[in-house]
Amino acid sequence: MSIVLFDNIDRKHLYPLNNACANAKLRTGICTAIERWQLHAGSNVYVHTDAYLAPLYETIPPDIHYWIDAAILPDAKLAERILALKEGEALFSNNTLVAGCARLDAAKVTAEDLHTFFTKQHDCGSIRKLVHGWDIFEYNDVMLREDFDLLRHQKTSLPIPANCQVINAGNIFIEEGASLNFATINATAGPVYIGRNAVVMEGCLIRGPFAMCSDSVLKMGAKIYGATTLGPYCVAGGEIKNAVLQGYSNKAHDGYLGDAVIGRWCNLGAGTSNSNVKNTGSIVKMWNKVAHDYVEANMKCGFVMGDYSRTAINSSINTGSVIGTCCNIFGDGLLPKYIPDFQWGGKGITKYELEKSFKDIDNWKKMKGRSLTDAEKKVLQYIFETT
């Protein structure tokens, strides 16, 4: 049977990270939810999400499927229990659907009524789940360790180059095509995963847990603290700690990035840095789209940035900031803590013109051999018109 990863009714709490994609595409640890369930089940994975995002994903064929909340972060035991469900059975946690097995018409199923289709409901206790954006870096440590074990199962690592200095070599895995030169890697506190065709340049200092996915680049002299993840085709440099770059994004130069999540196709200009703790040491609050207010996050909380957003050189990002989708940000001093979608500027904010945003995004995509698709344009237009 195949898997359908569905977006639950609380998906908007993860804004802006899932504004231009389904929850199934969000990366925590090393994998996205799609990639993780492919590893657990070895079967096709489909996506069921809001109507404006549906054109980005393959049509779900009629059949019996496992319907799984895309926001859950399963361990091996939960994954095994889900994949053992029979037709009509479902698992619930705190009266909320986690997963079920059924033959459903995907075109007629909504997040609000999905839980009603299962006749046998079992409680699975407490689970890990992405509810807010900061959960991605909060759970990144534990998920990176679990994904590391999944990915290296029955595989052999490339040998560590002799010119690299390492501690706990058995906790380092290097995929085919990866290149490392004169790096220092300490995998004592957690595993280090170097993906296919990734490049670690000279002088990099890495402490696990850390993962860089396929075709990502770590520039000379970078300082990486766990738990940090670079998604595919990312470029990273400077100092990074407990941050997740979803994919195709750049933090290529000096500056500090900590306790943060960066969406896809973003760029942080040279010298951009963020604060991740208040000078008072008190709880950080972040903007929540559902509450239309600032809500408590954690003691350490940097910022979250939606897809296609960029900062100018030497940008200073405040503690607990939220930067929306497709923003071009610049300005003196600390930037506003909340910057909505399609904004141009910092303190003197104006609206980003839609057609210009398409052209600019396409320019950035061309740098990595990609282009903006018609389906992606329609998603961005919807976000622009509803902002």
N, C-alpha and C positions, 0 to 999 in steps of 0.2 A: 504493500500500500504506500501511496505517496503522502506527503505532509503538506498541510496548508497552515501557514503562519498568519494569524489574524491580529489586527490591531484592536485592542480593547477600547471600551468607551472612555477610558481615562487617558488616551493617547496625547491629548493637548497639554497635559502637564509636562511633557518632554520638549515642548517648544523651546527654542527654535530648531532643535537638532533633527526633528522628524517633520519639519515644515515642508521640505521638498523631497522627502522619501518616506517609505514605510518604516515602521519600527524594525522590521526584519533586516533592514540594511544597516542598522546601527552596530558599530563595532565596540565590544568590550572584551578586554583580554587580548587575544590575537584574532579572534574570528568575529564575523557578523553572525546574527542568529541563523541566517540561511546557511552559511558555511559550517556552523557548529552542528546543525541538525543533519546536514549531508554527511558529516563524519559519524554522527551517532547512528543514523539509520541506513546510510548508503542508498538512499532513494531520492526521487525527484522532490523538490521543495517549491511550493507555489506560495503566492502572497495575496492576502485578502485585506484591503485597506480602504481608505476613504475614496469616494468616486473620482475626485479630481486627480488622485495619484494612480488610479488603476491602469491608465494607458502605459505606464512605465513597466508593467509587469505582464507576464504571460497569462493568457486566459486559463482559468482552472477547469480541467475537464471533469465531466460527470463521472463519479466513482465513489467508492468508500475511501475516505481519507482520515488521517489523524489531524484534527483541528487543534492547533497549539497556540497559546498566547505568545506572540512574538517577543514580548517584553520580559518573559521569564528567563532566568539564567540557571539552567539545569545542571545539577551534578550528575554523575554517572548513574546513581541509584534512581533519581527521578526520571531521567531519560529512559532507563530500562522499564520503569513502571508505566510510563506513558505508552511506550511502544508495545506493551503487553495488553493494552486495552482491547476489548471486543466491541463489536458494533453495538451502539446504544449506551456504552459505558463512558463515564467522564470522571475526572478528578477535579475537586474544588479545594480552594484554600481561602479561609475566612469568607465563605459563601460566594466566592468569585471563581468563575470558570478558569481552570488552568489548561486543561486539554480534554478532548473527547474524540471518540471514533464514530463516524456516521457517514451516510450517503446524503448529501445536501446539495441543493441547487445554489451554487455560490452567488449567482446573480440576485437571488431573493433573500439571502441571509444578511442580517445587519448585526453589528456588534451588540446592540441592545437586546436582540432576541435569541442570540446564538445559544445561550445557556438553557433555553427551553427545549432543545431538541434531544436531550439525553434522558433516558428513562432510569438508568442506574447511575447514581451519583455517589462517589466515594470521597472522603476527606483525606487530603494528603499532608495536612499540617502546614507549618510555615514554610515559605519558599523565598528564594532570592528573586527580585523583580526590579526592573527599571521603572521608576515612577517619575522621578525628577532628573533633570540633566546632570546634576552633580553625582547621581548614583553611578554614572559611568566610570568616573575616576575613583569613587569610593569602592566599587567592586572590582576595579581593574587588577589589583594584586591577586585576589583569589582566582579570578577567571583566567588570568594569564598563566597561572600554574596549571590549571585544569586543561586549558587548551594546549599547552605545551605537551602534556602527556598524550592527549588525543592525536596531535599532529605527528609526533615522533614514533607512534606505535608501529612496530614492524618496519621501521625505516632505519637507515644508517646515516649518521652525520658525516659530512665532509671532514677531513682532518683539520685541526686548527693550525694555521700557518705558524711556522717556527719563529717568525719575527714578532709574533704577538705574545704579550705577557698575560697569563691567565691564572686565576685562582678557582679551583673546583671545576676542572675541565669537563667532568662528567655531567655537569648541569648546563652545558652549552651545546646547542644543536645548530648546525649550519647546512642549509639546503644547497642543492646543485646550482652552480653558476654564481654563487655569492663570492665576493672579494673582500678580504680583510688585510690591512697592512699596518704594522707597528701600532696596534691598538692595545689598550690595557683593559681587561675584562675581569670583573670580580663577580662570580656567580654564587657566592656563599649565601647571600640573603635571599636568592631566588634565581630561577632559570633565565637564560639568555637565548633567544631564538633569532636567528638571522635567516631571512627568507630568500627564496629563489631570486638570483640576479641582484640581490641587494649589495650595496657598496659601503664599507666602513673605511673611511680615509685615515691617513696617518695622524697619530696623536690623540685619537678619541679615547675618552675615559668613560667606561660603562660599568654601572653597578646594577645587578639584577634585582627584581625581575624586570626584564626588558624584552620587547619584541619589535622587530622591524620586518614588515611584510614585503612581498615581492617587489623588486625594482625600486625600493626606497634607498635613499642616500643619506649617510651621516657624514657631515663635512669635517674638515680637519680641526682638531682641537676641541670638538664638542664634548660637553660634560653632561652625562646622562645619569640621573638617579631613578630608582624604581618608585612606583610601578609605572612605567612609561611604554606607550605603544605608538609606533609609526605605521599607519595604514599603507596600502600599496601606493607606489609612485609618489611618496612624500619625500621632501628634502628638509633636513633638520641640522641646526647648528646652535652654538651658544650653550646656555645652561637650561636644561629641562628636567622637571621633577613631577612625577605622578600626573602625567598628562596623556591624553589620547588624541591623536590626529587621525580622523576617520579615513582619509584617503585622498590622494592627488593634491595635497596641501603643502604649503611651504612655511617653515619657520627657519630660514636658511642662515641667518646671521646672528651676531651677538645680541644679547638681551635675555631676560629671564621669562620662562613660561612654567607656571606651576599650578597644580590642582585645577586643571582646565580641560575642556573638550572643544576641539576645533573641528568644524564640519568639513565637508568635501569641497575641493576647489577653492580653498581660502589661501590668502597670502598675508603674512605678518611682515611688514617692512622692517628694514635693518634698524636695530636698536629698540624695537617694540618690547616692552616689558609689562608684566602685570603684577599687581599686589595680590597675595593670597591669604593675608591675615590682617586684621584691623589693628591699628596701633593700641587700641584699648584691650586687645585680646578677647573681645566679646564675640558672641555668635554672629556669623555673617548672614545677612538676608539677601535673597535674590528675587528678581521680578518673576511673578507667576502669571501666565496669561489667563488661566481659568479664574483665579482669585482676583485678578486685576489689582494686585497689591504685592508688596514685598513679603516673602515668607521666610522663616528661619531655615537655614541650610546646615552649616557646620562651623566648627571653629576655624578650619582652613578651607577656603573656597575662592578660587581665582575667578574664572569666567567661562561662559559657554558662548560659542559663536556658530551661527547657522551657516548653511552652505553658501558658497559664492561670495563671501564677504572678505574685505581686505582692509588693512590698516597702513597708513603712511609711515615713513621712517620716524623713529623716536616717539612713537605713540605710547602714552601712559594709560594703562587700563586699570580702572579702580577695582577694589576688592568686591567680589560678588556681582560682577557685571554680566549683563545679557545683551548680546549683539545679534540682531535678527538676520534674516536671509537677504543676500544681495545688497550689502551696504558697502560704501566706499568711505572710510573713516579717516579723518585728519583733524588736527587742532592742537592748540597749546594746552599744557597742563593736563590734569586728570580728565578723562573723557566722561560723559554722562554714564550712570550705572545702567541705564536701559536705553537702547537704541533700537527702534522698531525696524521692520523690514523696509528695504528699498530706500534707505536714507543716504544722503550725500553730505558729508561734512561731519563736524563734531558738535561744537556748541551752537554754531549758526547753521542748523540743519535744514536742508531742502530735500525735495523728493527726487530720487534717482529716476531719470527718464527710462521708460521700458525698453524702447528700441536701442538706446545707447547701452543699457545694461546687457542686452543680448550680444551686441557687438563686442563689448569689453570681455564678457565671459568667454565668448568664442576665441578671442585673442589669447586668453590664458589657457584655454583648452588646447589650442594649436601647439603651445610650447611642450605639451606632453603627448602630442600625436593624436589628439581627439578633436571633436567638434560638438557644438551644441545641437541636439536633435530637436525635431519638431515636437515630440512628446514632452521634452524638458521645457521647451518654450511655452507650451500650453500650461504646464504646472506653474511656471514662473508668472505667467500672465494672470492666472487665478489668484496667486498670492498677492500680486500687485494690486489687483482690483478689489481684493477683500481686506487689504491692510487699512 
